Amino acid sequence: MELQLHNTLSGRKEVFRPRNPERVTMYVCGPTVYGHVHIGNGRPAVVFDMLHRLLKTLYPQVAYVSNITDVDDKINRQAAANGEPIEALTRRFSAAYNEDIQALGVLGADAQPKATEHVSEIIRMIEALLDKGFAYTAEDHVLFHVPADPNYGDLSHRSLEDMLDGARVEVAPYKKDPKDFVLWKPSTADLPGWESPWGRGRPGWHIECSAMIHAHLGAAIDIHGGGADLCFPHHENEAAQSRAALGEALPVRYWLHNGMLTLGQEKMSKSLGNIVTIRALRRRHAGETLRYALLSGQYRSPLAWSDTLLRQSRRSLDSLYQALRKHPLTGINHPAPSRQNFPATVRDALKDDLNSPQALAALHAIAGQLNRTDDAAEADRLAAQLRAGGWLLGLLGKTPDEHFHGQPTPRQEAQDAAALTDAAIEALIERRNQARQGRDFQQADAIRDQLAAAGVELEDTRAGTLWRRS
């Protein structure tokens, strides 16, 4: 089966054809760093990590870049409110973002450029736009003139008349057209700024990504990803800048956009004040549980975030690890990506526009086969397939004991420092086993009850007593 992806530009699912089959290029918009990111920001990180993993099994080389926006008016306002240097704020929350997405099982991009590290490239791109007549200067600003691009609106499928509605566009009297957007703006002494042909200033948001893509991946790339909320105006403006500055009719071959997370009936966003940060969720749930929840819906559709979804995701992960626990495969963790050792049912689901719900169902089908088999060789084969399929989805990277023993829960968080350690649990289980062997079933039941009250569940199997934090 060939890889098919839904291309926002065409509005349909297309067979993926990279420019160079030896080297696939992908860029994904990262966060603007002025606070802890919410779980909605985790969705593109996880979705495009899944695509990154899949591409690595299909092509010899994948060049993946995802940026950090570290110069922005919201950053400036937050730093001023905190009374801290802007650079300290962005450095702190860039590190926090990377910690959070690593907890979600994200492999990481090949490069993570920052806007402040590419100001010279941004200035050169703006100069090219001015030279070619696509931009103009006005009151110490440089602006892109939208009517100069006849293809503007092709990506978001909007007419020029509709483009101001909901757009992040400042309507200022110095604009030739209200849809024109800022490429460069002046900076006062208390704001970040760089010397330029137009005076001391800083770049606009949209030009940053175009310049970083060009610097790291070239004038034209295969895949550009991000949240659906970025399609207009951010990605529309990126496409226009890149076409105009670089002379590329198609600077991005495939545009992919993930749907938003919702809380109740509303999109999760900082502007609405209804966010749940990854950092806060990690205090109560394992990162793998959060990742499973994010993959439980088709990536282009909205996903309703709830405690119920998290409970279901935890139970689903438990069932996968339980299959591995009953049939351990010595020496096998996650396989190195190759084109041979991944289960076709999982990979084919992902090749169909990243159908992660179907891929998860395929994983559970393999786990079911593993639970039913009594053949040792077949169990080894299925366990290896389950691990390999898990790698594609960024799941099953722990040992079963790590999963069942180390999973944080609300009950555990409520316990004090005297909560049972792993060693204490093992000691109580040994005492229970001795009591059972001595036919002191009252003592054995009392120990089971003690463990249950501490949030530890037991399962007696032919291989011995297994335990998990519930």
C-alpha positions in Angstrom: 0.0 0.0 0.0 1.3 3.5 -0.9 1.4 6.3 1.6 -1.6 8.6 1.2 -1.9 12.0 3.0 -4.7 14.6 3.1 -3.3 17.7 1.4 -5.0 20.9 2.7 -3.9 22.6 -0.5 -5.9 20.3 -2.8 -8.5 19.4 -0.2 -8.2 15.7 -0.8 -6.2 12.6 0.1 -3.2 12.2 -2.3 -0.6 9.5 -2.8 2.7 10.9 -1.3 5.4 11.6 -3.9 8.4 13.3 -2.4 10.6 15.5 -4.6 13.6 13.3 -3.8 12.8 9.7 -2.8 16.3 9.5 -1.1 15.6 12.4 1.2 12.1 13.5 2.5 11.8 17.0 4.0 9.3 18.0 6.6 8.8 21.1 8.7 6.3 21.5 11.6 5.5 24.7 13.4 6.5 24.6 17.0 5.3 26.7 20.0 5.7 30.3 20.9 7.4 30.0 24.3 6.1 32.2 27.1 4.5 29.6 29.4 3.9 25.9 29.8 2.3 24.5 26.7 -1.2 23.0 26.9 -2.1 19.5 25.8 -3.5 20.9 22.5 0.1 21.9 21.6 1.0 18.3 22.3 -1.2 17.0 19.5 0.9 18.3 16.5 4.1 17.2 18.3 2.7 13.6 18.7 0.9 13.5 15.3 3.9 14.6 13.3 6.2 12.4 15.4 4.1 9.5 14.3 4.5 10.6 10.7 8.2 11.1 11.2 8.5 7.5 12.5 6.5 6.1 9.6 8.5 8.0 7.0 11.7 6.6 8.5 10.5 3.1 7.7 9.7 4.0 4.1 12.6 6.3 3.0 16.4 6.2 3.4 16.6 9.7 4.9 14.1 12.0 6.5 15.1 15.6 7.3 12.7 16.9 10.0 12.7 20.4 11.4 10.4 21.9 14.0 11.0 25.5 15.2 10.7 27.5 18.4 9.2 31.1 18.2 11.2 33.1 20.7 10.5 36.6 19.6 6.8 37.7 19.8 4.8 40.4 21.4 3.1 37.9 23.8 6.6 36.9 25.0 7.5 40.5 25.6 4.3 41.1 27.6 4.8 38.0 29.7 8.5 38.8 30.5 7.5 42.3 31.6 4.7 40.9 33.8 7.2 38.5 35.4 9.9 41.1 35.7 12.5 38.9 34.1 14.7 39.1 31.0 13.0 38.0 27.8 15.8 35.6 27.0 15.5 34.0 30.4 11.8 33.5 29.9 12.2 31.9 26.4 15.1 29.7 27.5 13.1 28.4 30.5 9.9 27.6 28.6 11.8 26.2 25.6 13.4 23.6 27.9 10.0 23.0 29.6 8.4 22.3 26.2 11.1 19.8 25.2 10.7 18.0 28.5 7.0 17.8 28.0 7.0 16.4 24.5 9.8 14.0 25.4 7.5 12.7 28.1 4.9 12.2 25.3 7.4 9.9 23.5 8.3 12.4 20.8 11.7 11.4 19.2 12.6 15.0 18.5 13.4 16.8 15.2 16.7 16.8 13.5 16.9 20.5 14.1 15.0 22.9 16.3 15.8 26.4 15.0 14.9 29.5 16.9 13.7 32.7 15.3 16.3 34.9 17.1 19.1 32.7 15.6 17.9 33.5 12.0 17.5 37.2 11.9 20.1 37.6 9.1 18.2 35.1 7.0 14.9 36.9 7.7 16.4 40.2 6.7 17.7 38.8 3.4 14.3 37.3 2.6 12.6 40.6 3.3 15.1 42.4 1.0 14.2 39.9 -1.8 10.5 40.6 -1.3 11.2 44.3 -1.6 13.4 43.9 -4.7 10.7 41.9 -6.4 7.9 44.3 -5.6 6.0 42.1 -3.2 6.7 44.3 -0.2 6.9 47.9 0.7 8.1 50.1 3.6 5.8 52.4 5.6 6.4 54.2 8.9 9.5 52.1 9.8 7.6 48.9 9.0 8.0 46.5 6.1 4.8 44.9 4.8 3.9 42.2 2.4 1.4 43.4 -0.2 -1.2 40.7 -0.5 -2.8 41.8 -3.8 0.6 41.4 -5.5 0.2 37.6 -5.1 -2.5 36.3 -7.4 -2.4 32.9 -5.6 -3.0 34.2 -2.2 -5.9 32.3 -0.5 -5.3 29.0 -2.4 -4.2 27.2 0.7 -7.0 28.2 3.1 -9.6 28.3 0.2 -10.7 31.8 1.2 -11.7 34.6 -0.9 -10.0 38.0 -0.5 -13.3 39.4 0.9 -13.3 36.8 3.7 -9.7 37.1 4.8 -10.0 39.7 7.6 -12.5 37.7 9.6 -10.7 36.0 12.4 -7.2 36.8 11.0 -4.3 37.9 13.1 -3.9 41.0 11.0 -3.3 44.5 12.4 -5.3 47.0 10.4 -3.2 50.2 10.4 -3.5 53.4 8.4 -0.1 53.0 6.8 -1.1 49.8 5.0 -1.9 49.9 1.3 -4.4 47.1 1.8 -6.0 46.0 5.1 -4.9 42.4 4.3 -1.2 43.3 4.1 0.8 41.8 6.9 4.0 42.8 8.7 7.4 41.4 7.8 9.4 43.8 10.0 8.4 46.2 12.8 10.3 48.8 14.8 11.4 48.1 18.3 11.7 50.5 21.2 14.8 50.4 23.5 13.1 48.1 26.0 12.1 45.5 23.3 14.2 42.9 21.4 15.6 44.4 18.3 18.2 44.0 15.5 19.8 46.5 13.2 18.4 46.3 9.7 18.1 48.5 6.5 14.8 49.8 7.9 16.1 50.7 11.4 16.3 48.8 14.6 13.4 46.3 14.8 12.2 42.7 14.9 10.6 40.3 12.5 6.9 39.6 12.1 5.7 36.2 13.0 5.0 34.8 9.6 8.4 35.5 7.9 10.3 33.6 10.6 9.1 30.2 9.5 9.7 30.9 5.8 13.3 31.9 6.5 14.0 29.0 8.8 12.6 26.5 6.3 14.9 27.9 3.6 17.9 27.9 5.9 17.5 24.3 7.0 15.6 22.5 4.2 15.9 24.5 1.1 13.6 26.5 -1.1 11.0 23.8 -1.5 10.0 21.0 0.9 7.7 17.9 0.8 5.6 18.3 4.0 4.6 21.3 6.2 2.5 20.5 9.3 0.8 22.3 12.1 -2.5 22.8 13.8 -5.6 23.7 11.8 -5.7 27.1 13.5 -2.4 28.0 11.7 -3.7 27.4 8.2 -4.9 31.0 8.0 -3.3 33.4 8.2 0.1 32.0 9.3 0.5 29.2 6.7 -1.2 31.2 4.0 1.3 34.0 4.6 4.2 31.6 4.7 3.2 30.2 1.3 2.9 33.6 -0.2 6.3 34.8 1.1 8.1 31.7 0.0 6.6 31.8 -3.5 7.5 35.4 -4.0 10.9 35.5 -2.4 12.3 32.2 -3.7 10.5 31.9 -7.0 9.0 28.6 -6.1 5.5 28.0 -7.5 5.0 25.2 -5.0 7.3 25.7 -1.9 5.4 23.0 0.0 4.1 20.0 -1.8 1.8 18.6 1.0 0.2 20.8 3.7 -1.0 18.7 6.7 -3.2 20.2 9.5 -4.3 18.4 12.7 -7.6 19.2 14.3 -8.0 21.0 17.6 -8.6 19.6 21.1 -11.9 20.7 22.7 -13.0 21.0 26.3 -16.7 20.8 26.4 -18.0 22.7 23.3 -15.0 25.0 23.0 -11.6 24.8 21.4 -8.8 24.6 23.9 -6.8 27.8 23.8 -4.9 30.2 26.0 -7.0 33.1 24.7 -10.2 31.4 26.0 -8.5 30.5 29.3 -9.6 26.9 29.1 -6.3 25.2 28.8 -4.9 22.1 30.6 -1.1 22.1 30.5 0.9 19.0 29.7 3.0 19.7 32.8 -0.1 19.6 35.0 -1.4 16.4 33.4 1.9 14.7 33.8 1.5 15.0 37.6 -1.4 12.6 37.4 -0.9 10.5 34.3 2.0 8.9 32.6 3.1 10.6 29.4 2.4 7.4 27.5 -1.3 7.6 28.6 -1.5 11.2 27.3 0.0 10.1 24.0 -2.4 7.2 23.6 -5.3 9.6 24.3 -4.0 12.0 21.6 -3.8 9.1 19.1 -7.2 7.8 19.8 -8.9 10.1 17.3 -8.2 10.7 13.7 -5.6 13.5 13.5 -7.6 15.8 11.2 -10.8 15.7 13.4 -11.4 17.6 16.6 -10.7 15.5 19.8 -12.8 16.0 22.9 -10.4 15.9 25.9 -11.8 14.5 29.1 -11.0 12.4 32.2 -13.1 9.7 30.6 -10.7 9.6 27.6 -7.7 9.4 29.9 -9.2 6.5 31.9 -10.0 4.6 28.7 -6.5 5.2 27.3 -4.9 3.9 30.6 -7.0 0.8 30.4 -6.2 0.2 26.8 -2.5 0.6 27.5 -2.8 -1.8 30.4 -4.3 -4.5 28.1 -1.4 -4.2 25.7 1.3 -4.4 28.4 -0.6 -7.2 30.0 -0.2 -9.3 26.8 3.5 -8.6 26.9 3.7 -9.3 30.6 2.3 -12.8 30.1 4.6 -13.5 27.1 7.8 -11.6 27.7 10.3 -11.5 24.8 13.8 -11.6 26.1 16.1 -8.9 24.8 13.5 -7.2 22.7 12.6 -3.6 23.4 12.0 -1.2 20.5 13.4 -2.2 17.1 15.5 0.0 15.0 13.4 1.4 12.1 13.6 -0.8 9.0 11.4 -1.7 6.2 10.9 -5.3 7.1 10.0 -5.8 10.8 6.8 -3.8 11.2 3.3 -5.4 11.2 1.6 -4.7 8.0 -1.8 -4.1 9.7 -0.4 -1.3 11.8 1.8 0.3 9.1 -1.0 0.1 6.4 -3.4 1.9 8.8 -0.9 4.7 9.2 -0.2 4.8 5.5 -3.9 5.6 5.0 -3.6 9.2 6.1 -2.2 8.4 9.6 -5.3 6.4 10.7 -4.1 6.0 14.3 -7.4 4.6 15.6 -7.2 1.8 13.1 -3.5 1.3 13.9 -4.3 1.1 17.6 -7.1 -1.5 16.8 -4.5 -3.5 14.9 -2.2 -3.4 17.9 -4.9 -4.7 20.1 -5.7 -7.5 17.6 -2.0 -8.6 17.8 -2.2 -8.5 21.6 -5.4 -10.7 21.4 -3.6 -13.3 19.3 -0.7 -13.2 21.7 -3.0 -13.9 24.7 -4.6 -16.8 22.9 -1.5 -18.7 21.7 0.1 -21.5 23.6 3.0 -21.9 21.1 6.2 -20.4 22.4 7.7 -19.6 19.0 4.4 -17.9 17.9 4.3 -16.0 21.2 7.8 -14.6 20.5 6.8 -13.6 17.0 3.7 -11.9 18.1 5.4 -10.1 21.0 8.0 -8.8 18.6 5.3 -7.6 16.2 3.5 -5.9 19.1 6.7 -4.1 20.1 7.4 -3.1 16.5 3.9 -1.8 15.9 4.1 0.1 19.2 7.3 1.8 18.0 5.5 3.2 15.0 2.9 4.8 17.3 5.5 5.8 19.9 4.0 3.3 22.5 5.1 0.2 24.4 8.6 1.6 25.1 8.7 0.4 28.7 8.9 -3.0 30.2 5.5 -4.3 31.6 6.8 -3.9 35.2 7.9 -0.3 34.5 4.4 0.4 33.2 2.4 -1.3 35.9 4.7 -0.4 38.8 5.6 3.1 37.9 2.3 4.6 36.6 1.4 7.7 38.6 -2.2 8.0 39.6 -4.4 10.5 41.5 -4.5 8.0 44.4 -0.7 7.8 44.6 -0.4 11.6 44.4 -2.7 11.9 47.4 -0.5 9.5 49.4 2.2 10.9 51.7 5.9 10.1 51.8 5.2 6.9 53.6 3.5 5.4 50.6 4.6 1.9 49.7 7.8 1.6 47.7 8.3 -1.2 45.1 10.5 -3.0 47.6 7.9 -2.8 50.3 5.2 -4.2 47.9 7.5 -7.1 46.9 8.1 -7.9 50.6 4.4 -7.9 51.3 3.7 -10.2 48.3 6.4 -12.6 49.6 4.8 -12.6 53.0 1.4 -13.3 51.4 2.9 -16.2 49.4 4.3 -17.7 52.5 1.0 -17.3 54.3 -0.8 -19.1 51.4 1.8 -21.9 51.4 1.1 -22.3 55.1 -2.7 -22.3 54.4 -3.1 -19.1 56.5 -5.6 -17.7 54.2 -6.8 -15.1 56.6 -3.4 -13.5 56.8 -3.0 -13.8 53.0 -6.3 -12.0 52.5 -5.4 -9.3 55.0 -2.2 -8.6 53.0 -4.1 -8.4 49.8 -6.5 -5.9 51.4 -3.6 -3.9 52.7 -2.1 -3.7 49.3 -5.5 -2.8 47.7 -5.9 0.0 50.2 -2.5 1.3 49.0 -3.6 1.3 45.4 -1.9 -2.0 44.5 -3.7 -4.8 42.6 -2.5 -8.4 42.5 -3.0 -11.1 39.9 -2.1 -14.7 40.7 -0.8 -16.5 37.7 1.0 -19.8 37.0 4.2 -17.7 36.7 3.7 -16.1 40.1 2.0 -13.1 41.6 2.0 -10.0 39.4 1.2 -6.6 40.7 0.3 -3.1 39.4 -0.5 0.3 40.9 -4.2 0.8 40.2 
